Every structure is written in structure tokens, then in C-alpha cells.
Amino acid sequence: MGKTQSIRSPRRIGTEAFSEASAATARLEEIYERNTAFLREHFEAYVRGDRPRIRVRAAYPFVRITTATHARVDSRLSYGFVSGPGVYETSVTRPDLFRDYLTEQIGLLIHNHGVPVEVGESDEPIPIHFAYRGNIALAASFPEREEPLRDFFDTPDLAAMDDAIVDGTLPRQPGAPEPLALFRAARIDYSLHRLYHYTGTVPEHFQNFVIFTNYPFYVDAFAAMCREWMVSGAPAGEAFVEPGGIVTPNTRLGGACPPPAPPERIPQMPAFHLVRPRSGGITLVNIGTGPSNARNITDHVAVLRPHAWLMLGHCAGLRTTQKLGDYVLAHGYVREDHVLDEELPRSVPIPALAEIQVALEQSVAEVTGLSGFELKRIMRTGTVASVDNRNWELGNHDAIVRRLSQSRAIALDMESAAIAANGFRFRVPYGTLLCISDKPLHGEIKLAGMAGEFYRQRVRQHLQIGLKALEHLRLQERERLHSRKLRSLAEVAFQ
């Protein structure tokens, strides 16, 4: 039996050229919805006992552009154009979720190059797991049979879901299209499902401005603020979403505010969302402790292409002149967390981004009422060292002091460098504002009673600073954030 006869697929939709971005996006959605419905139909028949006679397969849609000229395009933006003549292509998933993003990116391609884009069916099969959206109970429904599921359906292939495009290690095949986006479809689907697993919220609720924190106190303060805004009808957002899909609508928009019910289980890294139109609100994620968590969550949030992310958390102050509760605005990082050493060598500098730095410093001044030289009373700008050893202070004291002094570090934590480095790696604007909670090198260790008083005094103010900084960034022109500082020499067209 020939190969074409051994696979059952939906009738192939022919490739078509589009000169209008919204029409191209609509075709992407048509192909995706038709093909995932085909897979679900056959899988559910399989669950009922109707064993497929041949393999069932459906593919992701693709978008492609072909250019034949080196003509210079409008290069004021750092994205939205390809680097030269050739064929550029990417597979696409969840066009319903990425509709605004895809329409913008495709529209820029059409405008900048003056040629239509093509939309059709790719050769990249949709894994059966990814034909379902965020259904974590799906695996429980897989029937136990003698024949493995992958004999009949495509399953996730980790060898095809790497970050080779992001890291610049993608092997170039002669005659094959160049990548058009940082992530192909299956890699995005993998992260969308991981986000639901880790945070307890669906990708649809994630917003374009993200705060990562390493303490649950920030979550408590954020949730309290958002619930107050929803009940009072303040124009802070349309709704507040908590893990488990608990939605509190804004009473200003006519919604009721039922008391939230706790989720069945507390997710590992719970996410909370202040929802605004076009995903213009704020997401806060409690990543917990450690650089592995920081890398893990940013690996997955990156596929949503947020406009900016910030790290707000606690750190150890390293200078005698610092006080508990002082702020540290990171302008450099000592990366001793090691979680990205393979993908991003430590010789690569992680620069401070001016737009983020200005927004954070301005927000500290506005919230505290201090400015100019007086601002130095409570905030210093300097290097933050991130380590992978929570008990770093128990090592060789002289060696620790010498190493930190050589780097000019003024604070130490475990997560900031990983979040900044992955922001650099994934081309997501990043920043760090930490609050000093202890000074172990100077005899001020974190004790339960002292820490509790510190938290009450500083957490809400620190969070207000972060929220105000993101508000400043939201009001900026987007191209100022997504600048060439984060783009490589040979960059994909999609932001």
C-alpha cells in the first residue's frame, strides 16, 4: 500500500495568496479549526472502541512569503520584514488566540515587501494531545490497548520542538524555507499546555505585561488590589482572573462579583490576571524560589510574545549602606545560576534596557514621593548576582566577599538573572526591581518576626511601583520597547 493510502487525512485545502492580513489570518483559523476537529472526531471514535484501520493525521496551517529583491524596506521597526530575497515560512497554531498578533505581523510583511503572503497546510503534523485546548484530563481518557496510541495518531515529538530558531542553531537545509517566526506551531502548543499545567489558568487570560515574583505576599497584595478595583468599579481592568478560572468581572461593566471559590488544587506557579482589552492588562506569576523555576516559566510565557516582563522580589543587600526595605534597580547581572549556560553563554552580556529602567525609576519616584538625589536614600542602581545555592552565605566567607566585590554587586537573589537572560534570549523586554529583605553578610539575617514586619511595610508599595512602571510602558509606542537591542544579526520577521 502506498504512503498516500496509509494515512487518513482531511481533504487538503489548497495554498492561496492573500493581500489582506485579516483574510490571511481567517484562512489560517479555518484550516486549524477544520484539522483539529478532524483529529478529535477520530480520536473520540477510537476511545469508544472504533480502532482506526490506518494512521490518522492532520497538519498545522502555514504562512509563507516569497521575495525576490534586496530593496530596502522601512527599517524604523525592528521587525515586520525579512532579511533578503528568498522563501520564509512558519507553521501556525491557535490562530484564534493569536489573531491580533498574526494580523499585525502578516500586515507588516505585506506592507513592507509589497507582495502577498501564502496560506496553506504545512507538512507538520498536529499531535493528538494538542488537538485539545488545555484539557489536562485528556491523558486519563487514553484507553489502554495493545497497540500504542502513536500507532494511529501523531504524538508530541520533542526532537521537533526545540528552540533552535531562538538560539540561532537551526540547521539550514538547501532549498528549505527560512524561518519566519521564533517558534513553530508544535513548540508553541507545548508551552500553551505547560502554562495551564503550571499556573492554573488558560493562555487566553495571559496579558501582554507580566510580573514575576518569588514571594506569595506579592500575590496576596495583587489579588486584594484587583478585587477592590473590581468591586469599586475602578477603570483598572475588565476582570480579575485567578487560578482555576475564577473570574471576577468589573462592576462598572455591569458584572456581578461572586465570592471566589478556591481551585481544586493549588498550581505550582499560580498566575493572576488583571484583564484589559486586547490583552493590554497585567499578569502576575508567583514563580517560587530558584532559577530553574524562573527559566521554566519564562520558556513558556515567551511563546505568547508579551510586550515586557519584570521581576519584583526580595534579595539580600550586600552593602553596609543599604537598609532593609531599600530598592535595587538592576543594571547588570552576575549569572551564577547556570540554568542557561548552554543556550546563552555567560560571556554574552545582558544589558539594561533604557525604556524599562526609566519606567521603573520614574515609578519609584512617583510612589515614594522622592526624586533626584533624595531618591538615593531608598534606591540604588547596580549589579545583581543570581546564584543557584539558597544557602550561599554558608560557604567560604572570604571567597564569597571577594567574588561579589569584584563584580561590584549590590544585591543577590536566585531568579533575576534567569528572567533577564531569557528575556534577552527570547527578545522580550525585561527589567528587575528588587527589595532588600536581609543583609546576611552584615549580620542582618531574615528572622520570622522581622520579616513579617518588613513584608507589611514594603510589599504593597513595591507592587504599586511595578504596576505603575508597566502602566508607563503600556502607554509608550510599542516599537520603542521591541527595539534592535534584542534582535540578532540574522533575525526572523515576526516580533
C-alpha positions as CSV (number, residue, x, y, z in Angstrom):
1,M,0.0,0.0,0.0
2,G,1.4,3.4,-0.9
3,K,2.2,6.1,1.6
4,T,-0.7,8.3,0.5
5,Q,-3.1,5.3,1.1
6,S,-1.8,4.5,4.5
7,I,-2.8,7.8,6.1
8,R,-6.3,9.2,6.6
9,S,-6.3,13.0,6.4
10,P,-8.9,15.6,5.7
11,R,-9.2,16.8,2.1
12,R,-6.2,19.1,1.6
13,I,-7.0,22.9,1.4
14,G,-5.1,24.4,-1.4
15,T,-2.5,27.1,-0.8
16,E,-3.8,30.6,-1.6
17,A,-2.3,34.0,-1.8
18,F,-3.6,36.9,0.3
19,S,-3.0,40.6,0.0
20,E,-5.1,41.5,3.1
21,A,-3.8,40.4,6.5
22,S,-7.2,39.7,8.2
23,A,-8.2,37.5,5.3
24,A,-4.9,35.5,5.6
25,T,-5.5,35.1,9.4
26,A,-9.1,34.0,8.8
27,R,-7.8,31.2,6.4
28,L,-5.2,30.1,9.0
29,E,-8.0,29.8,11.5
30,E,-10.3,27.9,9.0
31,I,-7.6,25.3,8.3
32,Y,-6.6,24.9,12.0
33,E,-10.2,24.5,13.2
34,R,-11.1,22.1,10.5
35,N,-8.0,19.9,11.0
36,T,-8.1,19.8,14.9
37,A,-11.9,18.9,14.7
38,F,-11.0,16.1,12.3
39,L,-8.4,14.7,14.8
40,R,-10.8,15.0,17.8
41,E,-13.6,13.2,15.9
42,H,-11.4,10.2,15.1
43,F,-9.8,10.1,18.5
44,E,-13.1,10.1,20.3
45,A,-14.2,7.3,18.0
46,Y,-11.1,5.4,18.9
47,V,-11.9,5.9,22.6
48,R,-15.3,4.4,22.0
49,G,-13.6,1.3,20.6
50,D,-13.6,2.1,16.9
51,R,-10.0,1.2,16.1
52,P,-8.6,3.1,13.1
53,R,-7.6,0.9,10.2
54,I,-4.9,3.3,9.1
55,R,-3.0,6.2,10.7
56,V,-4.9,9.4,11.2
57,R,-3.1,12.7,10.6
58,A,-3.8,16.4,10.1
59,A,-1.3,19.2,9.7
60,Y,-0.9,22.7,11.0
61,P,-1.5,25.6,8.7
62,F,1.4,27.7,7.4
63,V,2.0,31.2,6.3
64,R,4.7,32.0,3.8
65,I,6.2,35.0,2.0
66,T,8.5,34.9,-1.1
67,T,10.6,37.9,-2.0
68,A,12.9,38.4,-5.0
69,T,14.6,41.7,-4.2
70,H,17.1,43.3,-1.9
71,A,15.1,46.6,-2.0
72,R,15.3,48.5,1.3
73,V,12.2,48.5,3.4
74,D,11.1,50.9,6.1
75,S,13.5,49.8,8.8
76,R,12.3,52.1,11.6
77,L,10.7,49.0,13.2
78,S,12.9,46.1,14.2
79,Y,10.5,43.5,12.9
80,G,8.0,43.0,10.2
81,F,10.3,42.4,7.3
82,V,12.6,39.6,6.0
83,S,16.3,40.0,5.6
84,G,16.6,39.4,1.9
85,P,15.3,37.5,-1.2
86,G,14.0,34.0,-0.6
87,V,11.2,32.0,0.8
88,Y,10.2,32.4,4.5
89,E,7.7,30.2,6.3
90,T,6.3,29.2,9.6
91,S,3.6,26.8,10.8
92,V,0.8,28.3,12.9
93,T,-1.3,27.1,15.9
94,R,-4.2,28.6,17.8
95,P,-4.9,31.5,15.3
96,D,-7.9,32.3,17.5
97,L,-5.6,33.0,20.4
98,F,-3.0,34.9,18.3
99,R,-5.4,36.6,15.9
100,D,-4.4,40.2,16.7
101,Y,-0.7,39.3,16.7
102,L,-0.8,37.3,13.4
103,T,-2.8,40.1,11.7
104,E,-0.3,42.7,12.7
105,Q,2.8,40.6,11.7
106,I,1.3,39.5,8.4
107,G,0.1,43.0,7.7
108,L,3.6,44.4,8.1
109,L,5.1,41.8,5.8
110,I,2.6,42.7,3.1
111,H,3.1,46.4,3.5
112,N,6.9,46.3,3.7
113,H,7.5,44.0,0.8
114,G,4.6,44.8,-1.4
115,V,3.8,41.1,-2.1
116,P,1.0,38.8,-0.9
117,V,1.5,36.1,1.7
118,E,0.5,32.5,1.0
119,V,-1.5,30.4,3.4
120,G,-2.0,26.6,3.2
121,E,-1.4,23.3,5.0
122,S,2.1,22.5,6.2
123,D,3.8,19.1,6.5
124,E,4.0,19.5,10.3
125,P,1.5,17.0,11.9
126,I,-0.7,18.1,14.8
127,P,0.0,15.8,17.8
128,I,-3.3,14.4,19.1
129,H,-2.7,15.9,22.5
130,F,-2.6,19.4,21.0
131,A,-5.9,19.0,19.2
132,Y,-7.5,19.6,22.6
133,R,-7.1,23.0,24.3
134,G,-5.9,22.9,27.9
135,N,-7.7,19.6,28.7
136,I,-5.4,18.2,31.4
137,A,-7.8,15.3,31.9
138,L,-7.3,14.2,28.3
139,A,-4.5,11.7,29.1
140,A,-6.8,10.0,31.6
141,S,-9.1,9.2,28.7
142,F,-6.5,7.4,26.7
143,P,-7.6,3.8,26.5
144,E,-5.2,1.0,27.4
145,R,-4.8,-1.1,24.3
146,E,-2.2,-3.5,23.0
147,E,-1.4,-1.1,20.2
148,P,0.2,2.2,21.4
149,L,-1.6,5.4,20.7
150,R,1.2,6.6,18.4
151,D,0.5,3.7,16.1
152,F,-2.6,5.5,15.0
153,F,-2.1,9.2,15.9
154,D,0.8,11.6,15.9
155,T,2.1,12.3,19.4
156,P,4.4,15.2,20.6
157,D,7.9,14.8,19.2
158,L,10.3,16.6,21.5
159,A,13.0,16.4,18.8
160,A,10.9,18.7,16.7
161,M,10.0,21.2,19.5
162,D,13.3,22.7,20.4
163,D,14.5,26.4,20.4
164,A,16.9,26.1,17.6
165,I,15.4,29.2,15.8
166,V,15.6,31.2,19.0
167,D,19.2,30.2,19.8
168,G,20.4,30.5,16.2
169,T,21.3,26.8,15.9
170,L,18.8,25.8,13.3
171,P,20.5,23.6,10.6
172,R,19.9,25.2,7.2
173,Q,18.6,22.7,4.6
174,P,19.3,23.5,0.9
175,G,16.1,24.6,-0.7
176,A,14.1,24.7,2.5
177,P,12.3,27.9,3.5
178,E,13.9,30.2,6.1
179,P,12.1,30.6,9.4
180,L,9.5,33.4,9.6
181,A,8.9,33.2,13.4
182,L,10.9,32.3,16.5
183,F,8.6,29.3,17.3
184,R,6.9,26.7,15.1
185,A,3.5,25.5,15.9
186,A,4.2,22.4,18.0
187,R,6.7,24.3,20.2
188,I,4.0,26.9,20.9
189,D,1.4,24.2,21.6
190,Y,3.7,22.5,24.0
191,S,4.2,25.7,26.0
192,L,0.5,26.6,26.0
193,H,-0.3,23.3,27.6
194,R,2.6,23.7,30.1
195,L,1.3,27.2,31.1
196,Y,-2.1,25.7,32.0
197,H,-0.4,23.0,34.0
198,Y,1.9,25.2,36.0
199,T,-0.2,28.3,36.5
200,G,-3.8,27.0,36.7
201,T,-5.0,29.5,34.1
202,V,-5.6,29.2,30.4
203,P,-3.4,31.1,27.9
204,E,-6.3,33.3,26.8
205,H,-6.1,35.1,30.1
206,F,-2.4,36.0,30.0
207,Q,-1.8,39.7,29.4
208,N,1.0,41.5,27.5
209,F,2.6,42.9,30.6
210,V,3.9,40.3,33.1
211,I,5.3,40.5,36.6
212,F,7.2,37.6,38.1
213,T,7.7,37.4,41.8
214,N,9.4,35.0,44.2
215,Y,7.1,35.6,47.2
216,P,3.4,34.8,47.8
217,F,3.0,38.1,49.7
218,Y,3.0,39.9,46.4
219,V,0.3,37.6,45.1
220,D,-1.9,38.4,48.1
221,A,-1.4,42.1,47.7
222,F,-2.1,42.0,43.9
223,A,-5.2,39.9,44.4
224,A,-6.5,42.3,47.2
225,M,-5.9,45.3,44.9
226,C,-7.6,43.7,41.9
227,R,-10.7,42.6,43.9
228,E,-11.0,46.1,45.4
229,W,-10.9,47.6,41.9
230,M,-13.5,45.1,40.6
231,V,-15.9,45.8,43.4
232,S,-15.5,49.6,43.3
233,G,-15.8,49.7,39.6
234,A,-12.5,51.4,39.1
235,P,-11.3,51.5,35.5
236,A,-8.3,49.4,36.2
237,G,-9.4,46.5,34.1
238,E,-12.4,44.5,32.7
239,A,-12.0,41.5,35.0
240,F,-9.7,39.8,37.5
241,V,-8.9,36.1,36.8
242,E,-7.5,33.7,39.4
243,P,-6.2,30.1,39.2
244,G,-8.9,27.6,38.5
245,G,-10.6,30.0,36.0
246,I,-12.2,32.1,38.7
247,V,-13.3,35.4,37.0
248,T,-14.4,38.5,38.9
249,P,-15.9,41.0,36.5
250,N,-15.7,44.8,37.0
251,T,-19.0,46.1,38.4
252,R,-18.5,49.2,36.2
253,L,-19.3,47.0,33.3
254,G,-22.4,45.5,34.9
255,G,-20.9,42.3,36.1
256,A,-21.6,40.7,39.5
257,C,-18.7,39.8,41.8
258,P,-19.4,36.4,43.3
259,P,-17.1,35.3,46.1
260,P,-14.2,33.3,44.6
261,A,-14.1,29.6,45.2
262,P,-10.6,28.0,45.7
263,P,-9.3,25.8,42.9
264,E,-9.3,22.0,43.4
265,R,-5.5,22.1,43.6
266,I,-3.0,24.9,44.1
267,P,-0.8,25.1,40.9
268,Q,2.9,25.1,41.2
269,M,3.3,28.7,39.9
270,P,-0.1,30.3,40.2
271,A,-0.9,33.2,37.8
272,F,-3.3,36.1,38.3
273,H,-4.6,38.4,35.6
274,L,-5.9,41.9,35.5
275,V,-7.6,41.7,32.1
276,R,-7.9,44.6,29.7
277,P,-9.0,44.8,26.1
278,R,-6.6,43.3,23.5
279,S,-4.6,41.7,26.4
280,G,-3.3,45.1,27.5
281,G,-3.5,44.2,31.2
282,I,-1.1,42.7,33.7
283,T,-0.4,39.1,34.6
284,L,1.4,38.3,37.9
285,V,3.0,34.9,38.4
286,N,4.4,33.6,41.6
287,I,7.4,31.5,40.4
288,G,8.5,30.4,43.8
289,T,12.2,30.0,44.7
290,G,15.1,29.2,42.4
291,P,16.5,29.8,38.9
292,S,15.0,26.6,37.5
293,N,11.5,27.8,38.1
294,A,12.4,31.2,36.6
295,R,13.7,29.6,33.5
296,N,10.9,27.1,33.2
297,I,8.0,29.7,33.3
298,T,9.8,32.2,31.0
299,D,10.4,29.4,28.5
300,H,6.7,29.0,28.2
301,V,5.4,32.6,28.6
302,A,7.7,33.7,25.8
303,V,5.6,32.0,23.1
304,L,2.8,34.4,23.9
305,R,5.1,37.3,22.8
306,P,4.4,39.7,25.7
307,H,5.5,43.3,25.4
308,A,7.5,43.3,28.6
309,W,8.2,41.3,31.8
310,L,9.5,42.4,35.2
311,M,11.0,40.7,38.2
312,L,9.7,42.0,41.5
313,G,11.0,40.2,44.5
314,H,13.2,40.1,47.6
315,C,17.0,40.0,47.7
316,A,20.0,40.1,50.0
317,G,21.6,43.5,50.3
318,L,25.4,43.4,50.0
319,R,26.4,46.9,51.1
320,T,26.7,48.3,54.6
321,T,25.0,51.5,53.4
322,Q,21.8,49.7,52.4
323,K,18.8,49.2,54.7
324,L,16.1,46.6,54.9
325,G,13.3,47.8,52.6
326,D,15.6,49.6,50.2
327,Y,15.1,49.0,46.5
328,V,17.7,47.8,43.9
329,L,17.3,48.6,40.2
330,A,19.4,46.1,38.3
331,H,21.5,47.4,35.5
332,G,23.7,44.3,35.2
333,Y,23.7,40.6,36.3
334,V,26.3,38.1,37.5
335,R,24.9,34.9,36.2
336,E,25.9,32.1,38.6
337,D,22.5,30.3,38.4
338,H,23.8,28.2,35.4
339,V,20.3,27.3,34.0
340,L,21.0,29.0,30.7
341,D,24.8,28.4,30.3
342,E,24.3,26.0,27.4
343,E,21.8,28.2,25.4
344,L,23.3,31.6,26.3
345,P,27.0,31.5,27.3
346,R,27.8,33.6,30.3
347,S,30.2,35.7,28.1
348,V,27.0,37.2,26.5
349,P,26.2,40.5,28.3
350,I,22.6,41.0,29.4
351,P,22.2,44.8,29.0
352,A,19.9,47.1,30.9
353,L,17.1,48.4,28.6
354,A,16.7,52.1,28.9
355,E,13.0,52.2,28.4
356,I,12.4,49.7,31.2
357,Q,15.0,51.4,33.5
358,V,13.4,54.8,33.1
359,A,9.9,53.5,33.7
360,L,11.0,51.8,36.9
361,E,13.0,54.7,38.3
362,Q,10.2,57.1,37.5
363,S,7.7,54.9,39.2
364,V,9.8,54.6,42.4
365,A,9.9,58.4,42.5
366,E,6.1,58.8,41.9
367,V,5.1,56.2,44.5
368,T,7.6,57.2,47.2
369,G,7.4,61.0,46.6
370,L,11.2,61.2,46.4
371,S,13.2,62.3,43.4
372,G,16.7,63.3,42.3
373,F,19.4,63.0,45.0
374,E,16.8,62.2,47.6
375,L,15.8,59.0,45.7
376,K,19.2,57.5,46.6
377,R,18.0,57.3,50.2
378,I,15.9,54.2,49.3
379,M,17.1,53.0,45.8
380,R,20.4,52.1,44.3
381,T,21.2,51.1,40.7
382,G,23.8,48.4,40.3
383,T,24.7,44.8,39.6
384,V,22.6,41.9,40.9
385,A,24.2,38.5,41.4
386,S,22.0,35.4,41.0
387,V,23.1,32.1,42.3
388,D,21.7,28.5,42.4
389,N,22.5,27.9,46.0
390,R,19.9,29.1,48.5
391,N,22.5,28.8,51.4
392,W,25.2,30.7,49.5
393,E,26.2,32.6,52.7
394,L,27.3,29.4,54.4
395,G,30.3,28.9,52.0
396,N,33.8,30.3,52.3
397,H,33.1,33.8,53.5
398,D,36.3,35.4,52.2
399,A,35.9,33.8,48.8
400,I,32.2,35.0,48.6
401,V,33.1,38.5,49.6
402,R,35.9,38.7,47.1
403,R,33.8,37.4,44.2
404,L,30.9,39.7,44.9
405,S,33.2,42.7,45.4
406,Q,35.0,42.1,42.1
407,S,31.6,42.1,40.3
408,R,30.5,45.3,42.1
409,A,27.3,43.5,43.0
410,I,25.0,45.4,45.4
411,A,22.3,42.6,45.8
412,L,21.9,38.9,45.5
413,D,19.0,36.6,44.6
414,M,18.2,33.4,42.8
415,E,15.8,34.3,40.0
416,S,16.5,37.7,38.4
417,A,19.4,36.8,36.1
418,A,17.5,33.9,34.6
419,I,14.4,36.0,33.9
420,A,16.5,38.8,32.4
421,A,18.7,36.4,30.4
422,N,15.6,34.6,29.0
423,G,14.1,37.9,28.1
424,F,17.2,38.7,26.2
425,R,17.2,35.3,24.6
426,F,13.5,35.4,23.6
427,R,13.5,39.1,22.5
428,V,11.1,40.1,25.3
429,P,11.9,43.4,27.0
430,Y,12.9,42.8,30.7
431,G,13.7,44.6,33.9
432,T,14.3,44.0,37.6
433,L,13.4,45.9,40.7
434,L,14.2,44.1,44.0
435,C,13.6,44.9,47.6
436,I,16.2,44.1,50.3
437,S,14.8,41.8,52.9
438,D,18.1,40.8,54.6
439,K,21.8,41.5,54.8
440,P,23.4,38.2,55.8
441,L,27.0,39.4,55.2
442,H,26.4,42.2,57.8
443,G,24.6,40.2,60.5
444,E,21.1,41.0,59.5
445,I,19.6,37.7,58.7
446,K,15.9,37.0,57.8
447,L,14.0,36.1,61.0
448,A,10.3,35.3,61.1
449,G,9.2,38.3,63.2
450,M,11.4,40.8,61.5
451,A,10.5,39.5,58.0
452,G,6.8,39.8,58.8
453,E,7.1,43.4,59.7
454,F,9.1,44.1,56.6
455,Y,6.6,42.4,54.4
456,R,3.7,44.5,55.9
457,Q,5.6,47.8,55.3
458,R,7.1,47.2,51.8
459,V,5.2,44.6,49.7
460,R,2.2,46.8,48.7
461,Q,4.5,49.8,47.9
462,H,6.8,47.6,45.8
463,L,3.9,46.1,43.9
464,Q,2.4,49.6,43.3
465,I,5.8,50.6,41.8
466,G,5.8,47.6,39.5
467,L,2.2,48.2,38.3
468,K,2.9,51.9,37.7
469,A,6.0,51.0,35.7
470,L,4.0,48.7,33.4
471,E,1.4,51.4,33.0
472,H,4.1,53.8,31.8
473,L,5.4,51.1,29.4
474,R,1.8,50.4,28.1
475,L,1.4,54.0,27.1
476,Q,4.6,54.0,25.1
477,E,4.8,53.3,21.4
478,R,5.3,49.6,21.1
479,E,8.3,49.9,18.7
480,R,10.3,51.7,21.4
481,L,10.1,48.5,23.5
482,H,10.7,46.0,20.8
483,S,13.9,47.6,19.6
484,R,17.0,46.3,17.8
485,K,18.8,45.8,21.1
486,L,17.2,42.4,21.4
487,R,17.4,41.4,17.8
488,S,20.2,39.2,16.4
489,L,22.2,39.6,13.2
490,A,20.0,37.2,11.2
491,E,16.6,37.7,12.7
492,V,13.1,36.4,11.8
493,A,10.4,38.8,10.6
494,F,7.8,38.1,13.3
495,Q,8.4,40.0,16.6
